[in-house]
Amino acid sequence: MRNGRLNNETREIKFTKDFTKHALGSVLVEFGDTRVITTASVEIGKPKWMDKDEKRGWVTAEYSLLPSAPNTRCQRERTKISGRTQEIQRLIGRSLRACVDLEKMPDLTITIDADVIQADGGTRTASICGGFLALKIAVEKLIVDGKLEESPIIEPIGAISAGIVDGEVRLDLDYIEDSNAQVDSNIVLTKSGKIIEFQTTAEGEPYEQEQMLQIFNTAKQGIDKIIEMYDKI
């Protein structure tokens, strides 16, 4: 047991819909003490780099950490973003694009913003879950407004962290567990179980294939639970 939960249990997870007023879709995501505000903003038109004859739209993401979100203050990234931030927002963006048929949203660009207001591990995976829900809410409103004929979302996605701590596979690591993990993973799956991301890194000694499969199976159980929660929001 760790903080009252089993190794294959998530922290308490909560999604609060329409958390902000102006974004077309917004969700406050809570994974234990990690809290992220995710919003979906919609622009008419394609990104400048995309060919004007392209018949698809685009989904992208931006990620930021409030200075007081971690346990020690971090600097605002005003003019240049860090390599870590670039990595995370690329992960969020490509995860969301993997569950969308971009040709069903021509001439639309949807930007998902994930702003971490409190960090205690798993901020990127929480951002993906909240980002998907914000995207879903925005798409539903676009359909009602007649700006989309049908939903471009192929199927829901979910994400969660996992790892090996003290020789045991654990799900949904908080900051202390993540800092002491021998193996660290971030997993993104579709509802049908297809893999979008399976980032697994040994922080010390190499790990066995059997442990990798155990991490995956444990993460899938957690993601299945998260995706089931979407229908109740």
C-alpha positions as CSV (number, residue, x, y, z in Angstrom):
1,M,0.0,0.0,0.0
2,R,1.2,3.5,-0.7
3,N,-0.7,6.5,0.6
4,G,-3.7,4.2,1.1
5,R,-3.8,2.8,-2.5
6,L,-2.7,-0.4,-4.2
7,N,0.0,-0.4,-6.8
8,N,-2.5,-0.8,-9.6
9,E,-4.8,2.0,-8.3
10,T,-4.9,5.6,-9.6
11,R,-5.0,8.6,-7.4
12,E,-8.4,10.3,-7.2
13,I,-9.3,11.6,-10.6
14,K,-11.8,14.4,-11.3
15,F,-12.8,16.3,-14.4
16,T,-14.7,19.6,-14.1
17,K,-16.4,20.6,-17.4
18,D,-16.7,24.3,-18.6
19,F,-14.2,25.5,-16.0
20,T,-13.5,28.7,-17.9
21,K,-15.9,31.1,-19.6
22,H,-14.5,32.1,-23.0
23,A,-12.9,28.9,-24.4
24,L,-15.1,26.8,-26.6
25,G,-14.2,23.8,-24.5
26,S,-12.6,23.8,-21.1
27,V,-11.9,21.2,-18.4
28,L,-10.1,21.3,-15.0
29,V,-8.3,18.0,-14.6
30,E,-7.3,16.6,-11.2
31,F,-5.1,13.6,-10.7
32,G,-4.5,13.6,-7.0
33,D,-2.7,16.9,-6.2
34,T,-1.9,17.5,-9.9
35,R,-4.3,20.1,-11.4
36,V,-4.3,21.2,-15.0
37,I,-6.6,23.6,-16.8
38,T,-7.1,22.5,-20.4
39,T,-8.9,24.6,-23.0
40,A,-9.8,24.3,-26.7
41,S,-9.7,27.4,-28.9
42,V,-10.9,27.3,-32.5
43,E,-9.7,29.5,-35.4
44,I,-10.9,29.5,-39.0
45,G,-8.1,28.7,-41.4
46,K,-5.1,26.4,-41.6
47,P,-1.6,26.9,-40.1
48,K,0.6,29.0,-42.3
49,W,3.0,26.1,-43.1
50,M,0.1,24.0,-44.5
51,D,-0.5,24.0,-48.3
52,K,-3.5,26.1,-49.1
53,D,-5.0,23.2,-51.2
54,E,-4.9,20.9,-48.2
55,K,-8.3,19.5,-47.4
56,R,-7.6,18.9,-43.7
57,G,-7.6,21.0,-40.6
58,W,-5.2,20.8,-37.7
59,V,-5.0,20.1,-34.0
60,T,-2.1,21.4,-32.0
61,A,-1.2,22.0,-28.3
62,E,0.7,24.3,-26.0
63,Y,1.7,23.4,-22.5
64,S,2.9,25.7,-19.6
65,L,3.7,25.4,-15.9
66,L,2.6,28.1,-13.6
67,P,5.6,29.4,-11.6
68,S,4.1,28.3,-8.3
69,A,2.9,24.9,-9.6
70,P,5.9,22.8,-8.6
71,N,7.4,22.7,-5.0
72,T,10.0,25.3,-5.9
73,R,9.2,28.3,-8.1
74,C,10.0,27.9,-11.8
75,Q,10.7,30.7,-14.3
76,R,8.0,31.8,-16.8
77,E,8.9,30.9,-20.3
78,R,8.1,34.2,-21.9
79,T,10.3,34.3,-25.0
80,K,11.9,30.8,-25.3
81,I,10.4,27.6,-24.2
82,S,12.5,24.8,-22.7
83,G,13.2,21.5,-24.3
84,R,11.0,19.8,-21.7
85,T,8.0,22.0,-22.6
86,Q,8.5,21.4,-26.3
87,E,8.6,17.7,-25.7
88,I,5.4,17.7,-23.7
89,Q,3.4,19.9,-26.0
90,R,4.5,17.8,-29.0
91,L,3.4,14.7,-27.1
92,I,0.0,16.3,-26.4
93,G,-0.5,17.5,-29.9
94,R,0.4,14.3,-31.7
95,S,-1.7,12.2,-29.2
96,L,-4.8,14.3,-30.0
97,R,-4.2,14.2,-33.7
98,A,-4.0,10.4,-33.5
99,C,-7.7,10.3,-32.5
100,V,-9.0,12.8,-35.1
101,D,-9.8,12.6,-38.8
102,L,-8.4,15.9,-39.9
103,E,-10.1,15.8,-43.2
104,K,-13.5,16.1,-41.4
105,M,-12.5,19.5,-40.0
106,P,-11.2,21.4,-43.1
107,D,-10.2,25.0,-42.6
108,L,-10.3,24.7,-38.8
109,T,-7.4,24.9,-36.4
110,I,-8.0,23.7,-32.8
111,T,-5.4,24.6,-30.2
112,I,-5.4,22.8,-26.9
113,D,-3.8,24.8,-24.1
114,A,-2.7,22.9,-21.0
115,D,-1.8,25.1,-18.1
116,V,-0.5,23.3,-15.0
117,I,-1.6,25.2,-11.9
118,Q,-0.4,22.6,-9.4
119,A,2.2,19.8,-10.1
120,D,2.5,16.5,-8.3
121,G,3.5,14.1,-11.0
122,G,1.8,13.1,-14.2
123,T,1.2,16.5,-15.6
124,R,1.6,15.5,-19.3
125,T,-0.7,12.5,-19.1
126,A,-3.3,14.6,-17.2
127,S,-3.0,17.2,-19.9
128,I,-3.7,14.7,-22.6
129,C,-6.9,13.4,-20.8
130,G,-8.2,16.9,-20.2
131,G,-7.1,18.0,-23.6
132,F,-9.2,15.3,-25.2
133,L,-12.2,16.2,-23.2
134,A,-11.8,20.0,-24.1
135,L,-11.5,19.0,-27.7
136,K,-14.6,16.8,-27.5
137,I,-16.6,19.6,-25.9
138,A,-15.5,22.1,-28.6
139,V,-16.3,19.7,-31.4
140,E,-19.8,19.1,-30.0
141,K,-20.4,22.9,-30.0
142,L,-19.1,23.3,-33.5
143,I,-21.6,20.7,-34.8
144,V,-24.4,22.5,-33.0
145,D,-23.3,25.8,-34.6
146,G,-23.2,24.2,-38.0
147,K,-19.4,24.7,-38.4
148,L,-18.8,20.9,-38.6
149,E,-21.1,18.4,-40.3
150,E,-19.9,15.5,-38.2
151,S,-17.5,14.8,-35.4
152,P,-13.9,14.2,-36.6
153,I,-13.1,12.3,-33.4
154,I,-12.4,8.6,-34.3
155,E,-12.4,7.3,-30.8
156,P,-11.5,8.5,-27.3
157,I,-8.0,8.4,-25.9
158,G,-6.6,8.3,-22.4
159,A,-3.2,8.6,-20.8
160,I,-1.5,7.7,-17.5
161,S,1.9,7.4,-16.0
162,A,3.4,4.2,-14.5
163,G,6.8,2.9,-13.5
164,I,8.9,0.7,-11.3
165,V,9.5,2.0,-7.8
166,D,11.3,-0.1,-5.2
167,G,11.1,-3.0,-7.6
168,E,7.3,-2.9,-7.9
169,V,5.2,-1.8,-10.9
170,R,3.1,1.2,-9.8
171,L,0.4,3.1,-11.6
172,D,-0.1,6.9,-11.7
173,L,3.1,8.1,-10.0
174,D,3.1,11.2,-7.8
175,Y,6.1,13.4,-7.7
176,I,8.0,11.5,-4.9
177,E,7.4,8.2,-6.6
178,D,8.4,9.6,-10.0
179,S,11.6,11.1,-8.5
180,N,12.6,7.7,-7.1
181,A,11.5,5.5,-10.0
182,Q,13.9,2.9,-11.5
183,V,11.7,2.9,-14.6
184,D,9.5,5.7,-15.8
185,S,6.6,5.4,-18.3
186,N,4.0,7.6,-20.0
187,I,1.4,5.6,-21.9
188,V,-1.3,6.9,-24.3
189,L,-3.9,4.5,-25.7
190,T,-7.2,4.6,-27.6
191,K,-10.4,3.3,-26.2
192,S,-9.9,0.1,-28.4
193,G,-6.5,-0.4,-26.9
194,K,-4.3,0.8,-29.8
195,I,-1.0,2.4,-28.8
196,I,-0.3,6.1,-29.5
197,E,2.6,6.5,-27.1
198,F,4.5,4.0,-24.9
199,Q,7.5,6.0,-23.5
200,T,9.4,3.8,-21.1
201,T,12.8,4.7,-19.8
202,A,15.2,3.0,-17.4
203,E,16.6,5.5,-15.0
204,G,19.2,3.1,-13.7
205,E,19.5,-0.5,-14.5
206,P,17.9,-2.0,-17.6
207,Y,14.5,-3.7,-17.1
208,E,13.1,-7.0,-18.3
209,Q,10.6,-7.5,-21.1
210,E,8.2,-9.1,-18.7
211,Q,8.3,-5.9,-16.6
212,M,7.6,-3.8,-19.7
213,L,4.5,-5.9,-20.4
214,Q,3.4,-5.6,-16.7
215,I,3.7,-1.8,-17.0
216,F,1.6,-1.8,-20.1
217,N,-1.1,-4.0,-18.8
218,T,-1.3,-2.1,-15.5
219,A,-1.5,1.2,-17.4
220,K,-4.2,-0.1,-19.7
221,Q,-6.4,-0.9,-16.7
222,G,-6.0,2.6,-15.5
223,I,-6.7,4.2,-18.9
224,D,-9.8,2.0,-19.4
225,K,-11.1,3.4,-16.1
226,I,-10.3,7.0,-17.2
227,I,-12.1,6.6,-20.5
228,E,-15.2,5.2,-18.8
229,M,-15.3,8.4,-16.7
230,Y,-15.6,10.5,-19.9
231,D,-19.3,9.5,-20.5
232,K,-20.2,10.7,-17.0
233,I,-19.0,14.2,-17.5
